[in-house]
Amino acid sequence: MKILCLADLHIHKSKDRKQKFHWIRELVQFNNIDAIVIAGDVFESWEVFRSDPYQLLGEITDNKIPVICCLGNHEFVDDTVDQVLKAYKDKYNPQKYNVHYLDICDHFDIGKVRFLGNVLWYDGSLRAKEDQNLYDWAWPGSWLDKRIIKFNYEMEHSNCIKQINNVLKTSEGYTTVLVTHCVPHIELNGHDRNGIFNAYSGVKNLLKDSKVNYSISGHTHKRVIGLTLEGCECVNIGNNYYPPYEYYVLEV
């Protein structure tokens, strides 16, 4: 199976969407892709309620191959976590659109390959300093997550871990592909480890306890390819806001 791995598309305008979708279609055709994975920050937050993300993403290949996504931190901005999850749950229509957000459906199987994951909110384990308060939002308060309403990162992180582990309990016999926005291992961060923004990058070592075969992530905009960590083949797409856009073709 050939998987086109993407992340951090940050689609927010009609013209921007058309350009990026055209680019993805060309990648799918050229690489003979069987599935598309987008590891979060697919759309900016306002897209959730002004359009149907499933319909839009289904347009990439006319629903001919599955598009498997997780949410990113940008997609929660200016709403509560519950509001965003409800919006995506209410619009999920797998009979009509071959688009699947793992935060909503828990997992998606293609044969004996199981995709699972979610946004994977950070837990503070990547703090630059032990006493760094994540609710300071990285001095001088510029981190976008401060605009998420009533946000409790500890609770939301716990919810993400529970969802992942519950799926893994029923995944014996499957090849497992973990799709998360934030990174599940410190080596996938890609930043100077003394940087104050690292606290928001992800989790120090989720892969140690949650054994999976493959990991696809994004968020940090730092490309990390070709690492095997805790027996897991790992990819951080490393896409940024401006072209040339990054991608990776993973063969499972």
C-alpha positions in Angstrom: 0.0 0.0 0.0 1.3 3.4 -1.0 0.2 6.3 1.4 0.6 9.9 0.5 1.5 11.6 3.8 0.7 15.3 4.2 0.3 17.7 7.1 -0.3 21.4 7.9 -2.0 22.4 4.7 -3.7 25.3 6.5 -6.3 25.8 3.8 -8.3 29.0 4.3 -9.2 30.5 0.9 -11.0 29.1 -2.1 -8.0 29.9 -4.4 -5.6 28.4 -1.9 -7.7 25.2 -1.7 -7.8 24.8 -5.5 -4.1 25.2 -5.8 -3.3 22.7 -3.1 -5.9 20.2 -4.2 -4.4 20.3 -7.8 -1.0 19.7 -6.3 -2.3 16.7 -4.3 -4.1 15.2 -7.3 -0.9 15.3 -9.3 1.0 13.6 -6.5 -1.7 10.9 -6.3 -1.6 10.2 -10.0 2.2 10.3 -10.3 2.9 8.0 -7.3 0.0 5.6 -7.8 -1.3 6.3 -4.3 -3.8 4.1 -2.5 -4.6 6.4 0.5 -4.0 10.0 1.6 -3.2 10.8 5.2 -3.3 14.4 6.4 -1.8 14.8 9.9 -3.7 17.9 11.2 -4.1 21.6 10.5 -5.9 20.7 7.3 -8.1 23.8 7.5 -8.0 27.0 9.5 -10.6 27.1 12.3 -13.3 29.1 10.6 -13.6 26.5 7.8 -15.3 24.1 10.2 -18.6 25.9 10.4 -18.6 27.7 7.0 -18.2 24.6 4.9 -18.3 20.8 5.0 -14.7 19.5 5.4 -15.7 16.0 4.3 -17.2 17.3 1.1 -14.2 19.5 0.3 -11.6 16.8 0.9 -13.6 14.2 -1.0 -13.2 16.5 -4.1 -9.5 15.8 -4.2 -10.0 12.4 -5.9 -13.8 12.3 -6.3 -13.9 10.0 -3.3 -12.1 7.3 -5.2 -9.4 6.7 -2.6 -9.7 7.3 1.2 -8.6 10.5 2.8 -7.7 9.9 6.4 -7.1 12.9 8.7 -6.7 14.0 12.2 -7.5 17.5 13.6 -4.8 20.0 14.4 -4.5 22.7 17.0 -5.4 25.5 14.4 -8.8 23.8 13.8 -9.8 24.4 17.4 -9.1 28.2 17.6 -11.9 30.4 18.8 -14.1 27.5 19.8 -14.1 24.9 22.5 -12.7 21.5 21.9 -16.2 19.9 22.4 -17.8 22.3 19.8 -15.2 21.4 17.1 -15.5 17.7 17.8 -19.3 17.9 17.6 -19.1 19.8 14.3 -16.9 17.2 12.7 -19.0 14.3 14.2 -22.3 15.8 13.0 -20.9 16.1 9.4 -19.2 12.7 9.2 -20.9 10.8 6.3 -18.7 7.9 5.3 -21.4 6.5 2.9 -21.2 9.7 0.9 -17.6 11.0 1.4 -14.6 8.7 1.6 -13.0 11.1 4.2 -12.4 10.0 7.8 -11.2 12.0 10.7 -9.7 9.7 13.3 -10.6 12.0 16.2 -14.2 11.2 15.3 -14.2 7.6 14.0 -11.4 6.2 16.3 -9.9 4.2 13.5 -10.1 3.3 9.8 -9.1 0.0 8.3 -7.9 -0.8 4.8 -7.6 -4.5 4.7 -5.3 -5.4 7.7 -3.8 -1.9 7.9 -5.4 0.1 10.7 -5.1 3.9 10.9 -5.7 5.4 14.4 -4.9 8.6 16.2 -6.0 12.2 16.8 -4.7 15.7 17.4 -2.6 14.3 20.4 -2.6 17.4 22.6 0.8 18.0 24.3 1.3 17.0 27.9 4.1 19.3 29.0 6.8 16.6 28.8 8.7 18.7 26.2 9.0 21.8 28.4 12.3 23.7 27.9 12.2 24.2 31.7 10.6 22.2 34.4 8.7 25.2 35.8 7.4 26.4 32.4 3.6 27.0 32.7 1.9 26.0 29.4 -0.9 28.5 30.1 1.6 31.3 29.8 1.4 30.5 26.0 5.1 31.0 25.4 6.1 34.5 26.3 5.0 37.0 25.1 1.7 35.2 24.8 1.9 34.6 21.0 0.9 30.9 20.9 -2.4 30.6 19.0 -3.7 27.9 21.3 -4.5 30.6 23.9 -7.6 31.4 21.7 -9.1 28.0 22.2 -12.0 28.5 24.6 -12.0 26.9 28.0 -9.0 24.8 27.0 -7.6 22.3 29.5 -4.6 20.7 27.8 -4.1 18.1 30.6 -7.6 16.8 30.3 -7.6 16.9 26.5 -4.2 15.1 26.3 -5.6 12.4 28.6 -8.6 12.0 26.3 -6.4 11.5 23.3 -4.2 8.9 25.0 -7.3 6.9 26.2 -8.7 6.9 22.6 -5.5 5.7 21.1 -4.9 3.0 23.7 -8.5 1.7 23.5 -8.1 1.2 19.7 -4.8 -0.6 20.2 -6.5 -3.1 22.5 -8.5 -4.3 19.6 -5.8 -4.1 17.0 -4.0 -7.5 17.3 -3.2 -8.8 13.8 -3.3 -5.4 12.2 -0.4 -3.3 10.9 -1.0 -0.1 12.8 -0.4 3.5 11.5 -0.6 6.2 14.2 -1.6 9.6 12.7 -1.2 12.5 15.1 -0.8 16.2 14.7 1.5 16.8 17.6 4.6 14.6 17.7 4.6 11.3 19.7 8.3 11.3 20.3 10.9 14.0 21.2 13.1 13.0 18.3 10.4 14.0 15.9 10.3 17.6 17.2 13.0 18.9 15.0 13.5 22.1 17.0 16.3 23.2 19.4 15.3 21.4 22.6 15.9 24.6 24.6 13.2 26.5 22.7 10.3 27.7 24.8 7.7 26.6 22.1 8.8 23.0 22.5 6.2 22.5 25.3 3.5 22.7 22.6 5.2 20.3 20.2 3.8 17.0 21.6 4.8 14.1 23.8 8.3 12.9 24.9 7.7 9.2 24.2 4.2 7.9 23.5 5.7 5.2 21.3 7.3 3.4 24.2 3.9 2.3 25.7 1.6 2.6 22.7 3.3 0.2 20.3 2.5 0.9 16.7 4.2 0.0 13.4 4.2 3.5 11.7 3.8 7.1 12.9 2.9 10.1 10.8 2.8 13.6 12.4 3.3 17.3 11.6 2.7 20.5 13.6 6.3 21.5 14.2 7.0 22.4 10.5 10.3 20.7 10.9 10.9 17.7 8.6 12.1 14.5 10.2 12.2 11.5 7.9 13.6 7.9 8.2 13.8 7.5 11.9 12.9 4.2 13.6 11.9 4.8 17.2 10.8 2.1 19.6 10.4 -0.2 16.7 8.2 2.3 14.8 9.0 3.8 11.4 8.4 7.5 11.9 7.7 10.5 9.7 7.2 14.2 10.5 6.1 15.7 7.2 7.7 19.1 8.1 5.4 21.1 5.8 5.5 24.9 6.2 3.1 27.7 5.2 4.8 28.5 2.0 5.8 26.5 -1.1 7.5 24.3 -2.0 5.2 22.1 0.1 6.5 19.0 1.7 5.1 15.5 1.5 6.2 11.9 1.9 5.2 8.6 0.2 5.1 5.8 2.8 4.9 2.2 1.6 3.2 -0.2 4.1 
